[in-house]
Amino acid sequence: MESKWYHLKESALQLRKRGLSIGMIEHKLGISRSTLSGWFKNIELSHVQKEQLLQNWRDGLVHARKKAVIWHNAQKKQRLEEAKKQAIKTLAGIDEKDKNILELALAILYMGEGSKKKIETALGSSDPLILKFFLSVLKNVYSVDMKKIRCSLYLRADQDPIKIKRFWAGQLKLPISSFNYANRDQRTAGSKTYKYYKGVCQISGPTVAIQRKLLYISSLFCERVTENVRLRG
């Protein structure tokens, strides 16, 4: 009994002799793999044809990897968009003008990133947004005079302090005179810095009282939340 694909047998044999893989022929002609295997069992491929098969396999692998990257990127984009939607939903229930919320947010940030050893209220970061937030709360919640703010820069060896000062001054809307110190780490000499990296900028406030309050707020809040969770459990 002839196979229902028998009329395609000659085409399949020619494709095989040209170096196409069984999978490629299966996809191209719609013939089952088992049928193709039977037709091809007596075909002896030349060295050139075998090399072509190997090259086709390599090309297919590269193509599959590219498709996989595209798929993973698309999936990641969807997950990021979903995370953003959830974040917007959460923020919709928060009044960012409430000074208590602002103070609590800064306290938690300060607990992780702020200076605790020195007698000052200071926070350093390489992210301008974090420092903008820090300055905004100092100004709007604690009425800190921005003229009393002082900034220090911690740079890599190949970075130009003057250019970096200008960058941070522009980002933070502070005068150049606010930047009184720049340290270049000579241990990084010989290693090129990425263009996007502008070092670490540390902002120091005028009083340690803010630091003390922030650290008490953050620690007491964490204790309260932990205790409430323990009691409910």
N, C-alpha and C positions, 0 to 999 in steps of 0.2 A: 504493500500500500504506500503510495507516494505521499510525502509530507505536503501539507497545505502550503508550505513555503517553497515547494520544489521549483516553481517558476523563477524564484530569486536565487537559486543555487549558484548559477554561473556568475551572477553579480557578486555574490558573497565570496566565491573563490577568487575572483579577480581582486577584490578589495583586500583579501587576506594576503595574496601574493604581492600586493603593493606595500605590505608592511603594517596594515591596520590591525589593531588588537581585536580579540573576540568581543570585548565590551563595546568598542566603538562600532563594530559591524552590527551588533545586536541593537544598539541605539539607532543606527542609521537606517536599517532595513526592517526592524521590528520582528526579527526572527529569534526564537528562543535560543538560549545559550547551549542547551543540551543538543539541539539540532545542529548548531554550528560546530560544536566540538566533534560530532560524528563526521561531518563533511570534511573537516580540516585535519583529521587524524593522520591522513596519508600525505599531507602536503609537507614537503621538505623545504624549509626556508633557507635562503642563501645567507651568507654572512652579512651582506648589505641589508637584506630584509630584516634580519635579527637586530641589527644596529638601529634600523628605522623604528622597529617595535619598541626598543629600549628608549629611543629619543621621544617617541610618542608618549610613552609612559611617564617620562620625566616632564614633558610639556603638560601632560594632564595633571600631574601632581602639583606643578606650579600654578596652573589654572584653578585647581581645587583649593589650594591654599589662599589664593587671592579672593576667591568667592567666600571662603570661610572668614577671612578678615573683614570683608564687606558686611557679611551677616552679623558677625560679632559686634562690629561698630554700630550697626543699625540697632541691635538689641541693647547695646550700652546707651545709645541715644534715647531709646524709649524708656529705659530705667531711670536715666537722669531727668527726663521730662516728667516722669511720674513722681520722682522724689521732689522736684520743684513744685509740682501741684500740691503735694502733701504739705510742703513747707509753707506755701502761700495760704493754705487752709488753716494751718496752725497759727500763723501770724495774724490772720484775720480776727482772731479772738484776743489779740494783745494790743494794748494801747501804748504805742512807742513814745507817746508824750508823757506818760505816767513816770514821774521821776523815781518812784520806788522801783519800778521795773528796770529803768535804765541803771540805777545804782546796783541792783542785784545782778544784772547782766555784766556790768563792769567788775563787780566783786568776784564773780565766778571766773571771768577772764583773768583778772589780776591774781587770783589764787594759783592759776597755772603758769602764767607768763610774767607776772610782775616781780619787781625787785623786793626782796624780803630782808636781805642782810644789811643793806645800807640804811642810813637814817634819812630816807627820802621816799617820795612817791614816784616811782619810775617804771616804765615798761618799754621793752625793746622788741622790735619785730622787723622782718624783711618785707612784710606785707603792708603797703600804704593804707589799705582799708582798715586794718586793725588799729593803726595809730590815729587815723582820722576819727574813728569811733572813740578812742581814748580821749583825744582832745575835745571832742564834742561833749562828752559827759563831764569832763573837768570844767568846761565852760558853762554848760547849761544847768548842771546839778550843783556844782560846788562854787560857781562864780569865780573861777580862777582867771586871773588876768593873763591873757596870752603873751603879754610882754615879759612876763616872769618865767615863761617856759624856756628851758635850755635843752639842746639836743646834742648827742654824741654819736659819732659814726664809727662803726667797726667794719673795716674793709679788707679786701684781699690785696696782696702786694702790688698787683698791676692796675689797680683802680686809682683814678685821679680824684683826690679829695675835693678839689674845687668843683669839678663837674658833678660829682655825687651830691655835694651840698646844694647845688642849684636844682638838681632833680628833687631832692627831698623838700627843699624850701617851696618849690612849685606845687608838689603834691599836698603838702600840709598847710599851705597858705601862711607860711611863717617867714619872717625876714632872715636873710643870710646871717645877720648878727646873732640869731638864736643858736647857731651852730658853733660851739666853742671848742670842740675837740674831735679829732679824727685819728683813729689808730689803724695802721696798715699792718696786717699780719704777715711778717716776713717768712713764716713757715710755708706760705703758699707761693713763694717766689718760683718762677719757672713754670707755673701751671696757669693756663689761660682761663680767664673768667668768662662765663656765659654773659652775653650782652644784656639779657633780661635781669640779671642779678645786680642789685644796687646796694649790696651790703646790708648791714643791720643798723637801723636807726633807733637809738634809745632816747625817749622823752622823759625828762625829769620835771616834776612839779615843784612848787615853792614850799610845800609843807609836808611833814611826815604824818600829820594828823589824818589825812585822807587815806594814806596807806593802812594805818592802824584800823580805821573804821572798815575799810574794804575787806581786810583779812578777817575781822570779826564777823562781818555780814556773811561772808562765804562759808566760814567754818561752822557758824551757828546754824545757817540754813541747811547745810549738808547734814549736820547732826539731827536737825528736826525731821528732815525727810527720811533719813535712815531709821530714826526711832519710830516714826509713823508707819513705815513699811513693816518694821519688826512687830509692832503691836497688831497690825491687821493680819499678819501671817500666823 
